[in-house]
Amino acid sequence: MGKGIQPADLGFFSALASAGSLSAAAREMGITTPAVSKHLALMEARLGVALVNRTTRRMGLTPEGELYLQSARRILAEIDGMEELLGVSKAVPKGLLRVNATLGFGRSHVAPLISKFVRKYPELEVQLQLSVNPPALTEDSFDVCIRFGAPPDARVIARHLAPNRRLLCASPAYLSRHGIPKVPNDLTKHNCIGIRQGEEAFGVWRLSNGRGRSVNVEAVKTRGNLTTNDGEIAVNWALDGHGILMRAEWDIGRYLHKGRLVQVLPQYFTPDADIYAIYPQRHQMAARVRAFVDFAAQAFSQQAGTVQG
């Protein structure tokens, strides 16, 4: 038996780790589960170390497996970059593209975008993962992440796709029953719909007015009897007249235009939530990543005028 690492093992192990189980990897690769298990066993035999801890339902990587995966994906990314530089791939986007996005925005905006994208580039395979929080960089579980707000981490590239404001809103029925807030502190007397997402302090809404040095920021601790981690559910509760909601304009713009929701405290500003495409620096040369980010930038910039119009 040959010793060491075989080139074909790199892509195999990366796909196996992304799938999360032997059976899922088999489905992704179009082979049988025993074939996946045999390939993995041969790899481990050649290396003399265990790469995977197998369980009935799931699998986990050993410390050696984590190191192998990190190196394998770095090498695969470098190969992609080399093909780009040499013109071997002719800059045609192909291969696997892993996209991560937030739950509500991913369903309503990113999924339809991907549908159009794969029609333009049929050689691509796209996996869309939706999550409340962005995956950690160390997980190496995505190629492009669509998020609100620029990341503080300098190890990634963040491309601005479109402006996006967070707005306060409520249904006309709710405001007719409970009155219209005039100043931020009035929110403490209202039922506010809570959304537990990200790392922001839950239930604290920051509103500002004025500009430059004269800007004044007020932090209001809100309360309410409805809370969720899903933005779409929160919007539906607001539409049903349950309270005041802070939500991105991209999610509520159509309801504001139709009058089903009314902006509250429009003279005050809440923190921006501009839309960014975030991707690791090692992927910046990959044609599949560049093509998707360019496609998203064009599509979202066109939509932005409609959303904010």
matplotlib code that plots the C-alpha trace (Angstrom):
import matplotlib.pyplot as plt

x = [0.0, 1.3, 2.2, 1.3, -1.2, -2.7, -3.9, -7.4, -7.7, -7.7, -11.0, -12.5, -11.8, -13.0, -16.3, -16.6, -16.0, -18.6, -21.2, -20.9, -21.6, -20.5, -24.0, -24.4, -21.0, -22.0, -25.1, -23.1, -20.5, -22.9, -21.3, -22.3, -21.7, -19.4, -17.3, -16.9, -16.0, -13.4, -11.7, -11.5, -10.1, -7.4, -6.5, -6.1, -4.1, -1.7, -1.2, -1.2, -3.6, -7.3, -8.9, -12.5, -14.4, -17.3, -20.7, -24.0, -25.5, -22.7, -19.0, -16.4, -12.9, -9.9, -7.3, -5.3, -8.3, -8.8, -5.2, -5.6, -8.8, -7.3, -4.2, -6.3, -8.6, -5.7, -4.0, -7.2, -7.8, -4.2, -4.7, -7.8, -5.8, -3.0, -5.5, -6.9, -3.4, -2.4, -5.7, -6.2, -9.8, -10.5, -12.2, -15.3, -17.0, -17.3, -17.0, -18.6, -19.6, -20.7, -22.8, -23.9, -26.6, -29.0, -32.3, -34.9, -32.7, -31.3, -34.8, -36.3, -33.3, -30.2, -32.0, -33.8, -30.4, -28.7, -31.5, -30.7, -27.0, -26.9, -28.9, -26.1, -23.3, -24.7, -21.2, -21.5, -22.8, -24.1, -24.8, -26.8, -26.6, -28.8, -27.8, -28.5, -24.8, -22.1, -19.8, -16.4, -13.5, -11.7, -14.5, -13.7, -17.4, -18.2, -16.8, -19.0, -21.1, -23.9, -24.3, -25.6, -22.8, -19.0, -17.1, -14.5, -12.1, -9.3, -8.7, -11.6, -12.6, -15.8, -17.4, -20.3, -23.3, -26.1, -27.2, -29.7, -31.3, -33.0, -36.4, -38.9, -42.4, -45.8, -49.2, -51.8, -54.1, -51.6, -50.8, -54.5, -55.0, -51.8, -50.8, -47.7, -44.4, -43.0, -39.6, -37.4, -38.3, -42.0, -41.0, -40.8, -44.6, -45.2, -45.1, -41.9, -41.3, -38.0, -35.6, -32.7, -30.0, -26.3, -24.2, -26.1, -27.5, -31.0, -33.9, -31.7, -32.6, -30.2, -31.6, -29.8, -30.6, -28.4, -25.2, -21.5, -20.4, -24.0, -25.3, -27.2, -27.6, -30.2, -30.3, -33.8, -34.4, -37.6, -40.0, -42.7, -44.5, -43.3, -39.7, -38.2, -34.9, -36.7, -37.1, -39.9, -42.0, -41.4, -42.5, -45.7, -46.4, -46.0, -48.4, -50.9, -50.8, -48.9, -46.4, -43.5, -40.6, -37.1, -36.3, -34.1, -35.7, -35.1, -37.5, -40.3, -40.0, -42.9, -45.2, -44.3, -45.1, -48.5, -49.3, -49.6, -46.8, -46.0, -42.6, -42.3, -40.0, -38.8, -36.8, -34.4, -31.8, -31.0, -27.6, -27.1, -27.2, -25.6, -25.4, -21.9, -20.4, -17.7, -15.2, -11.7, -8.7, -7.6, -10.8, -10.4, -8.8, -11.5, -13.7, -16.7, -16.4, -15.7, -18.5, -21.0, -20.0, -20.2, -23.6, -24.8, -23.5, -25.3, -28.5, -28.7, -27.8, -30.7, -33.0, -31.9, -33.6, -36.8, -36.6, -35.8, -37.9]
y = [0.0, 3.5, 5.7, 9.3, 11.7, 11.2, 14.3, 12.9, 12.6, 16.3, 17.0, 13.9, 14.8, 18.4, 17.2, 14.6, 17.2, 19.6, 16.9, 16.0, 12.3, 9.3, 8.8, 12.5, 12.5, 9.5, 11.3, 14.4, 12.4, 10.1, 6.9, 4.4, 4.8, 1.8, 3.3, 6.5, 4.5, 2.4, 5.5, 7.1, 3.9, 3.7, 7.3, 6.7, 3.5, 5.3, 8.1, 6.0, 8.3, 8.5, 11.5, 11.0, 9.9, 7.9, 7.7, 6.2, 9.4, 12.0, 12.1, 14.5, 15.2, 14.3, 16.9, 15.3, 15.5, 19.2, 19.8, 17.7, 19.6, 23.0, 22.2, 20.4, 23.3, 25.7, 23.6, 23.3, 27.1, 27.6, 25.2, 27.2, 30.4, 28.9, 27.9, 31.5, 33.0, 30.6, 31.0, 27.2, 27.6, 30.3, 32.2, 30.1, 29.7, 26.0, 23.7, 24.0, 27.4, 27.5, 30.5, 31.5, 34.0, 35.0, 33.2, 35.7, 37.6, 34.3, 33.0, 36.1, 37.6, 35.3, 32.1, 33.8, 35.4, 32.0, 30.6, 33.2, 32.8, 29.1, 29.6, 31.8, 29.5, 25.9, 24.3, 25.6, 23.7, 26.0, 25.1, 27.7, 27.5, 29.8, 30.6, 33.3, 34.0, 33.9, 30.9, 31.3, 31.8, 28.8, 26.5, 27.2, 26.2, 28.9, 30.6, 33.7, 35.0, 37.6, 39.7, 42.9, 45.3, 45.2, 42.6, 43.8, 41.0, 42.1, 38.5, 38.6, 40.8, 42.7, 44.1, 46.5, 45.4, 47.8, 50.3, 49.1, 51.0, 49.6, 51.3, 51.3, 50.4, 49.2, 48.5, 51.4, 49.3, 49.1, 52.8, 53.8, 51.7, 52.7, 56.1, 57.2, 57.6, 61.1, 60.6, 57.5, 57.2, 56.8, 53.3, 52.1, 52.5, 50.3, 46.6, 46.1, 42.9, 41.4, 39.7, 37.7, 37.7, 38.2, 39.6, 42.8, 43.5, 42.1, 44.6, 47.7, 50.0, 52.8, 55.9, 59.0, 62.4, 65.3, 65.0, 65.3, 66.5, 67.4, 63.8, 62.6, 58.8, 57.4, 53.8, 52.6, 49.3, 48.0, 45.4, 43.2, 39.9, 38.5, 37.4, 35.3, 34.7, 34.7, 38.1, 36.9, 35.8, 39.2, 41.1, 39.0, 39.8, 43.5, 43.1, 41.5, 44.6, 43.2, 46.0, 48.1, 46.4, 47.4, 45.7, 46.2, 48.2, 45.4, 43.2, 45.7, 48.1, 46.5, 46.7, 50.4, 51.2, 49.4, 51.1, 47.9, 49.1, 52.7, 54.1, 55.2, 58.0, 58.7, 61.7, 59.4, 57.1, 53.5, 51.7, 51.0, 47.4, 47.7, 44.5, 43.0, 40.0, 38.6, 36.0, 34.8, 36.4, 33.0, 32.9, 36.2, 34.7, 32.0, 32.6, 31.2, 33.6, 36.7, 35.9, 35.4, 38.6, 40.7, 39.1, 39.9, 43.5, 44.2, 42.6, 44.2, 47.6, 47.4, 46.3, 49.0, 51.7, 49.8, 49.0, 52.6, 54.3]
z = [0.0, -0.9, 2.0, 2.8, 1.3, -2.2, -4.1, -4.6, -0.8, -0.3, -2.1, -0.7, 2.9, 2.4, 1.0, 3.8, 6.5, 4.9, 4.7, 8.4, 8.1, 5.9, 4.5, 3.7, 2.0, 0.0, -1.3, -2.1, -4.0, -5.7, -4.3, -1.6, 2.1, 2.2, -0.5, 1.5, 4.6, 2.6, 1.1, 4.6, 6.1, 3.4, 4.1, 7.8, 7.1, 4.9, 7.4, 10.5, 12.4, 12.9, 11.1, 12.1, 15.3, 14.0, 15.7, 14.8, 13.4, 13.2, 12.9, 14.4, 13.4, 15.5, 16.2, 13.4, 11.2, 11.9, 10.9, 7.8, 6.8, 7.3, 5.2, 2.5, 2.0, 1.9, -0.8, -2.8, -2.7, -3.8, -6.7, -7.7, -7.5, -9.6, -12.3, -12.3, -12.7, -15.5, -17.3, -17.2, -16.0, -18.6, -15.7, -16.1, -12.6, -11.8, -8.8, -5.4, -4.0, -0.3, 0.6, 4.1, 4.9, 7.7, 8.1, 6.8, 4.3, 3.0, 2.3, 0.8, -1.1, -1.3, -2.3, -5.3, -6.3, -6.3, -8.5, -11.1, -10.6, -11.3, -14.5, -15.7, -14.6, -14.9, -14.2, -10.6, -7.6, -4.9, -1.2, 0.7, 4.5, 6.7, 10.2, 12.9, 13.5, 10.9, 11.0, 12.6, 10.3, 11.8, 10.7, 7.0, 6.3, 3.7, 0.6, 0.7, 3.6, 3.0, 6.2, 7.6, 8.7, 8.0, 9.9, 12.5, 11.4, 9.1, 7.9, 5.6, 2.6, 2.9, -0.2, 0.2, -1.8, -0.9, 1.7, 4.3, 7.2, 10.3, 10.9, 13.6, 12.5, 13.6, 12.1, 11.8, 14.0, 16.8, 16.7, 16.7, 19.8, 21.7, 20.3, 18.3, 20.1, 19.9, 21.5, 22.1, 25.8, 24.8, 23.5, 27.2, 27.4, 24.3, 23.5, 21.5, 19.5, 20.4, 18.0, 19.5, 16.8, 16.7, 19.5, 20.1, 23.6, 23.5, 23.9, 23.8, 20.9, 20.1, 18.4, 17.4, 16.0, 14.9, 12.9, 13.4, 16.8, 17.7, 17.3, 20.4, 21.0, 23.3, 24.4, 25.2, 27.1, 25.5, 26.7, 25.2, 25.4, 22.0, 21.2, 18.4, 16.7, 13.3, 11.6, 9.3, 12.3, 14.0, 10.9, 10.8, 14.5, 13.7, 10.7, 13.1, 15.3, 18.3, 18.8, 17.5, 15.6, 14.6, 11.3, 8.2, 5.5, 3.0, 5.1, 5.6, 2.7, 0.7, 3.8, 4.3, 0.7, 0.9, 4.2, 6.1, 8.4, 9.4, 10.3, 13.9, 15.1, 11.5, 12.7, 14.6, 13.2, 14.2, 13.5, 9.8, 8.6, 5.1, 3.2, 2.7, 0.9, 3.2, 2.1, 3.2, 1.5, 0.1, -2.0, -3.7, -6.8, -7.3, -10.3, -8.6, -5.7, -7.8, -10.2, -7.3, -5.5, -8.7, -9.6, -6.0, -6.1, -9.4, -8.3, -4.9, -6.2, -8.6, -5.8, -3.4, -5.4, -5.3, -1.6, -0.6, -3.2]

ax = plt.figure().add_subplot(projection="3d")
ax.plot(x, y, z, "-o")
ax.set_aspect("equal")
plt.show()
